[in-house]
Amino acid sequence: MTTHSARVVLIPLEAQARRAAVLVLTLVAAAVIAAAIIRPVVAMYLTDRATTVGALERALGWDPRDPDLHLRLGRAYVSLAERPDYERARLHLETALGLRPTDAYARMELASLFDRQGDRDHAREALDAALRADPHSVTIRWQAALLAFGWGDRERALEHFRYVLAVDPSQQDAAFQLARMLLGPGEDPGDLLPKEAQGLTNVLAAAMRHKDLALAEAAWTRRASLAPPLPLDVGRQYLNLLLEEGRGSTARRVWTALAPNGHLVQDGNAVWNGGFEADRLAGWGLDWRVQRVWGVEVALDRFVAARGHGSLRLTFNSFPTLDFSSVSQLVAVEPGREYHLRAQAKALDFVTRSGLKLQVVHPRNGQVLAETNAIAGTTAWWVPLEAKLRTPADTSLVLLRLRREPASLPEGNLGGKVWVDEVSLL
């Protein structure tokens, strides 16, 4: 007979207690972790939908250690329409700083809060702390400029406005207007200028938008000597503004710096590329401009020249009623000065009673200030075209143009060629 021995397993009673304890601890830890994850999510959800201070406070109840929420509540208490609660605003802002000591924006909000309360000393301390925490923040610089502006601290306000002008295109116009208010009528606009190239470019752009020619000139003068070169489109915009405003002297300096053929400058001659030696006519700035007109072909001629290597050739195939002034150049001149306008011209089969001549006119009102004798027919050689000119006392920019007026009497169709070279205004 086979006998089987029974095996008995004894389980200590304390093992169940330990298991229960582990289970409880696990559940508690899971709850803590879940709360740590869920509570900020709930707070964020409530914050995004909060439209009142009470709603923000309820969101804060879910995540009382969120510095951004404290910062938002601080702003909200300051902005209450009926009765701002400055004390609660201060407590929330200081709590935000306690949770995040490097928060420059909380310090800036404290500065604004103290300023509202008339506590300028604490406002200055908080403002200085905010600037030390983040000296490159455009938002903080802008707020600092406004506070200094309100305190009458002209130099500090200018310093911060200058920074905003140089760095932030989105606030350039507002900074420009306020900074300009701080400068007296006779003060140097160069006080607004930063030192670096990009900042100067930004100030030049803002000055152009506001047509502040004094500040634009100061910015351009300082920017022109720095690397990298000023972007061509900005330079052209500035030059066009100067030409529109009739600022001939400054336009000449800017054009000389921008022009593709700077070697074409001739001592004393106000006309640019008067010998037509450049490979092409730029068509902008202070170079020759040619507008296409039916019946007149305008081109550079490299085989015919009074001097040098080229001239300007006009080929006519039009009606006698042709009214032509489509080759011109804006010329910078000295106000109230006498000039001698000269050119060399040559004609072939240009049969008409109304020949081609040079005119100097006022660019704004079209007043003819001077005109040369006209050339027509066929000439054996080069013929001088000349006229005397005294510029008006208030004029630094004139328009030089080739002019052919409609024939006063009936005549045949207009044909032939005319060459022009060595144009000068001395």
C-alpha positions in Angstrom: 0.0 0.0 0.0 1.4 3.3 -1.1 1.3 6.2 1.3 1.3 9.9 0.2 2.6 12.6 2.5 0.7 15.9 2.5 2.7 19.1 1.8 1.5 22.1 3.8 2.4 25.6 2.8 2.2 28.2 5.5 1.6 31.8 4.5 2.5 34.3 7.1 -0.3 36.6 8.0 1.9 39.7 7.7 2.5 39.0 4.0 -1.1 40.0 3.2 -0.6 43.2 5.2 2.5 44.0 3.3 0.8 43.4 0.0 -2.0 45.7 1.0 0.4 48.4 2.0 2.3 48.1 -1.3 -1.0 48.3 -3.1 -2.1 51.4 -1.2 1.3 53.1 -1.7 1.1 52.3 -5.4 -2.3 53.8 -5.7 -1.3 56.8 -3.7 1.8 57.3 -5.9 -0.3 56.9 -9.0 -2.8 59.4 -7.7 0.0 61.9 -7.0 1.5 61.4 -10.4 -1.9 61.6 -12.1 -2.6 64.8 -10.1 0.8 66.2 -11.1 0.0 65.6 -14.7 -3.7 66.3 -14.8 -3.9 69.4 -12.6 -1.7 71.6 -14.9 -3.6 70.3 -17.9 -6.9 71.3 -16.3 -5.4 74.7 -15.2 -4.3 75.3 -18.8 -7.7 74.4 -20.1 -9.5 76.7 -17.7 -7.0 79.5 -18.3 -7.4 79.4 -22.1 -11.2 79.9 -21.6 -11.0 82.4 -18.7 -12.5 85.8 -19.4 -12.7 87.1 -15.8 -10.5 87.4 -12.8 -12.6 84.8 -11.0 -12.1 82.3 -13.8 -8.4 82.8 -13.6 -8.4 82.3 -9.8 -10.3 79.0 -10.3 -7.6 77.9 -12.8 -4.9 78.9 -10.4 -6.5 76.6 -7.8 -5.6 73.6 -10.0 -2.0 74.7 -10.4 -0.9 77.3 -7.8 2.7 77.0 -8.8 2.3 78.2 -12.4 4.3 81.5 -12.6 2.7 82.4 -15.9 -0.8 82.2 -14.4 0.3 84.4 -11.5 1.7 86.9 -14.0 -1.6 86.9 -15.9 -3.6 87.4 -12.7 -1.3 90.3 -11.7 -2.0 92.0 -15.0 -5.7 91.2 -14.7 -6.0 92.8 -11.2 -4.3 96.0 -12.5 -6.6 96.2 -15.5 -9.9 95.9 -13.6 -12.1 98.6 -15.1 -14.1 99.6 -12.0 -11.5 99.3 -9.2 -8.0 98.0 -9.9 -6.8 95.8 -7.0 -3.1 96.8 -6.8 -2.4 94.9 -3.7 -3.5 91.5 -5.1 -1.8 92.3 -8.3 1.5 92.9 -6.4 1.1 89.6 -4.5 0.6 87.6 -7.7 3.6 89.3 -9.4 5.8 88.7 -6.4 4.7 85.1 -6.3 5.5 84.8 -10.0 9.0 86.1 -9.2 9.4 83.7 -6.3 8.5 80.8 -8.6 10.7 82.1 -11.4 13.3 84.6 -10.1 14.7 85.3 -13.6 11.4 86.5 -15.0 12.1 89.9 -16.5 8.5 90.4 -17.6 7.2 90.0 -14.0 9.7 92.7 -12.9 8.5 94.9 -15.7 4.9 94.5 -14.6 5.9 95.4 -11.1 7.6 98.6 -12.4 4.4 99.5 -14.2 2.3 98.7 -11.1 4.5 100.9 -8.8 4.3 103.7 -11.4 0.5 103.5 -11.4 0.6 103.8 -7.6 2.9 106.8 -7.8 5.8 105.0 -6.2 8.5 106.1 -8.6 11.5 104.9 -6.5 10.3 101.3 -6.4 9.2 101.6 -10.1 12.8 102.6 -11.0 14.2 99.7 -9.0 11.9 97.2 -10.6 12.6 98.6 -14.1 16.4 98.4 -13.6 16.0 94.8 -12.4 13.9 93.9 -15.5 16.5 95.4 -17.8 19.3 93.6 -16.1 17.4 90.3 -16.4 16.7 90.8 -20.1 18.5 93.8 -21.7 17.7 92.6 -25.2 13.9 92.3 -25.0 12.3 94.8 -27.4 9.0 94.5 -25.3 10.8 95.5 -22.1 12.8 98.2 -23.9 9.6 99.6 -25.3 7.9 99.7 -21.9 11.0 101.1 -20.3 11.0 103.9 -22.9 7.4 104.7 -22.2 8.0 104.8 -18.5 11.0 107.1 -18.9 9.0 109.2 -21.3 6.3 109.6 -18.7 8.8 110.5 -16.0 10.4 113.2 -18.2 13.7 111.3 -18.3 14.6 112.3 -21.8 18.0 110.6 -22.0 16.8 107.2 -20.8 13.7 107.4 -23.0 15.9 108.2 -26.1 18.2 105.4 -25.3 15.4 102.8 -25.3 13.6 104.3 -28.3 16.9 104.2 -30.1 17.2 100.5 -29.4 13.6 99.8 -30.6 14.2 101.8 -33.7 17.3 99.7 -34.5 15.9 96.3 -33.7 12.1 96.0 -34.2 10.6 96.9 -37.5 7.0 96.3 -36.2 7.4 99.2 -33.7 9.7 101.5 -35.6 7.0 104.0 -36.6 5.7 104.4 -33.0 9.2 104.6 -31.6 10.2 107.1 -34.3 7.2 109.4 -33.5 7.8 109.4 -29.8 11.6 109.8 -30.1 11.1 112.7 -32.5 8.9 114.4 -29.9 11.8 114.3 -27.4 14.1 116.2 -29.8 13.8 119.9 -29.9 13.6 121.8 -33.3 17.2 122.6 -33.4 18.6 119.4 -31.9 20.7 116.9 -33.9 18.6 114.0 -35.2 21.8 112.0 -35.0 21.0 111.5 -31.3 18.5 108.8 -32.4 21.0 106.8 -34.3 22.4 103.4 -33.3 25.9 102.4 -34.1 25.5 99.1 -36.0 24.8 98.7 -39.7 21.4 97.0 -39.5 20.1 99.4 -36.9 21.1 102.4 -39.1 19.3 100.8 -42.0 16.2 100.4 -40.0 16.3 104.0 -38.8 16.8 105.2 -42.4 13.8 103.2 -43.5 11.6 104.7 -40.7 12.8 108.2 -41.5 12.0 107.7 -45.1 8.5 106.6 -44.3 8.0 109.7 -42.3 9.8 111.9 -44.8 12.1 113.1 -42.0 15.0 114.2 -44.4 17.2 115.5 -41.6 17.2 112.1 -39.7 17.4 110.2 -43.0 20.5 112.1 -44.1 22.2 111.6 -40.7 21.4 107.8 -40.8 22.6 107.5 -44.4 25.8 109.4 -43.8 26.7 107.1 -40.9 25.5 104.0 -42.6 27.4 104.6 -45.9 30.8 103.9 -44.3 29.8 100.6 -42.7 29.9 97.0 -44.0 28.1 95.3 -45.5 27.0 97.9 -48.1 23.5 99.4 -47.8 21.0 97.3 -49.7 20.5 98.8 -53.2 16.7 98.9 -52.9 17.0 101.0 -49.7 19.5 103.3 -51.3 17.3 103.7 -54.3 14.2 104.5 -52.2 16.2 107.1 -50.3 17.5 108.7 -53.6 14.0 108.7 -55.1 12.7 110.5 -51.9 15.5 113.1 -52.2 14.7 113.7 -55.9 10.9 114.0 -55.2 11.7 116.6 -52.5 14.1 118.5 -54.7 17.2 117.9 -52.5 19.8 118.1 -55.2 23.0 118.3 -53.2 22.2 115.3 -51.0 20.9 113.4 -54.0 24.2 113.9 -55.8 26.2 112.5 -52.9 23.9 109.5 -52.6 23.9 108.9 -56.3 27.7 109.0 -56.5 27.8 106.3 -53.8 25.2 104.1 -55.5 25.9 104.7 -59.2 27.3 101.7 -61.2 29.8 103.9 -63.0 31.3 106.2 -60.3 34.2 107.0 -62.6 31.9 109.1 -64.8 32.0 112.0 -62.3 33.8 115.0 -63.9 35.1 117.8 -61.9 32.8 120.8 -62.1 30.3 119.3 -64.6 26.9 118.9 -63.0 25.7 116.6 -65.8 26.2 112.9 -65.3 27.7 110.9 -68.2 27.6 113.9 -70.4 30.0 112.3 -72.9 27.9 109.1 -73.1 30.9 106.9 -72.4 29.1 104.4 -70.1 28.2 101.0 -71.6 24.5 101.8 -71.1 22.2 104.5 -69.6 21.0 103.5 -66.1 17.6 105.1 -66.6 17.2 106.0 -62.9 18.8 108.3 -60.3 20.9 111.1 -61.8 21.7 109.3 -65.1 20.0 109.8 -68.4 16.4 108.6 -68.7 14.9 107.6 -72.0 11.1 107.1 -72.5 10.1 105.2 -75.6 8.2 107.4 -78.1 6.8 106.2 -81.4 8.8 107.5 -84.3 12.1 108.1 -82.4 14.8 105.6 -81.8 17.3 106.5 -79.1 20.6 104.6 -78.8 24.3 104.9 -77.9 26.5 105.2 -80.9 30.1 103.8 -80.6 31.3 104.9 -84.0 30.4 108.6 -84.0 31.7 110.9 -81.2 32.7 114.5 -80.8 35.2 113.3 -78.2 35.9 110.1 -76.5 34.3 106.8 -77.6 30.6 107.5 -78.1 27.6 109.8 -78.4 23.8 109.6 -78.2 22.0 109.0 -81.5 18.4 109.9 -82.2 16.8 108.5 -85.4 13.5 110.2 -86.4 10.7 108.6 -88.5 7.7 110.5 -87.4 5.1 113.2 -88.2 5.9 116.9 -88.2 3.7 117.3 -85.2 6.1 115.3 -83.0 6.3 116.8 -79.5 9.5 115.3 -78.1 11.1 115.6 -74.6 11.7 111.9 -73.8 15.4 112.1 -73.1 16.2 113.8 -69.8 18.3 113.9 -66.7 17.8 115.3 -63.2 20.8 117.5 -62.4 21.9 118.6 -59.0 22.8 122.3 -59.0 23.8 125.1 -56.6 21.0 127.6 -55.8 21.4 131.1 -57.3 24.4 130.2 -59.3 25.3 131.1 -63.0 25.9 128.1 -65.3 26.9 127.7 -68.9 25.1 124.9 -70.7 27.0 123.4 -73.6 26.7 120.4 -75.9 28.0 119.3 -79.3 25.5 118.1 -81.9 25.5 116.8 -85.4 22.6 116.3 -87.8 22.0 114.3 -91.0 18.9 114.8 -93.2 17.0 116.2 -90.2 14.9 118.5 -92.3 12.5 120.6 -90.2 11.8 124.2 -89.1 11.7 123.0 -85.5 15.0 121.4 -84.6 16.4 119.7 -81.6 17.7 121.7 -78.6 18.6 121.3 -75.0 16.3 122.8 -72.3 16.7 123.2 -68.6 13.4 123.3 -66.8 12.2 123.4 -63.2 11.2 119.8 -62.3 8.1 120.8 -60.3 6.4 123.5 -62.4 7.9 122.9 -65.8 9.2 126.5 -66.0 11.9 126.8 -68.7 15.0 128.2 -67.1 17.2 128.1 -70.2 17.4 126.6 -73.7 20.0 126.3 -76.4 19.9 127.0 -80.1 18.4 124.2 -82.1 20.0 121.9 -84.7 18.4 120.8 -87.9 19.2 119.8 -91.5 22.6 118.3 -92.3 25.7 119.7 -90.7 29.3 119.2 -92.0 30.6 118.6 -88.5 29.7 119.1 -84.8 27.8 122.2 -83.9 27.9 123.8 -80.5 24.6 124.2 -78.5 24.9 126.8 -75.8 22.9 128.8 -73.3 23.4 130.7 -70.1 21.5 129.8 -66.9 21.1 131.3 -63.4 19.4 128.8 -61.1 16.6 130.2 -58.8 17.7 130.9 -55.2 15.4 128.1 -53.9 16.3 125.4 -56.4 19.0 122.7 -56.1 17.6 120.3 -58.7 16.7 121.0 -62.3 15.6 118.8 -65.3 17.8 118.8 -68.4 16.1 117.4 -71.5 16.4 117.1 -75.2 13.5 119.0 -76.8 11.8 119.1 -80.2 8.6 121.1 -80.4 5.9 120.5 -83.0 6.5 122.4 -86.3 4.6 125.7 -86.4 3.9 125.5 -90.1 3.0 122.6 -92.4 6.0 120.5 -93.5 6.8 116.9 -94.5 7.2 113.9 -92.3 10.2 114.1 -90.0 13.2 111.9 -90.7 17.0 111.9 -90.4 19.4 111.6 -87.4 20.9 113.8 -84.7 23.9 113.0 -82.6 24.5 114.7 -79.2 27.7 114.5 -77.2 29.8 116.3 -74.6 26.8 117.8 -72.6 28.0 119.9 -69.7 26.6 122.3 -67.1 29.5 124.3 -65.7 
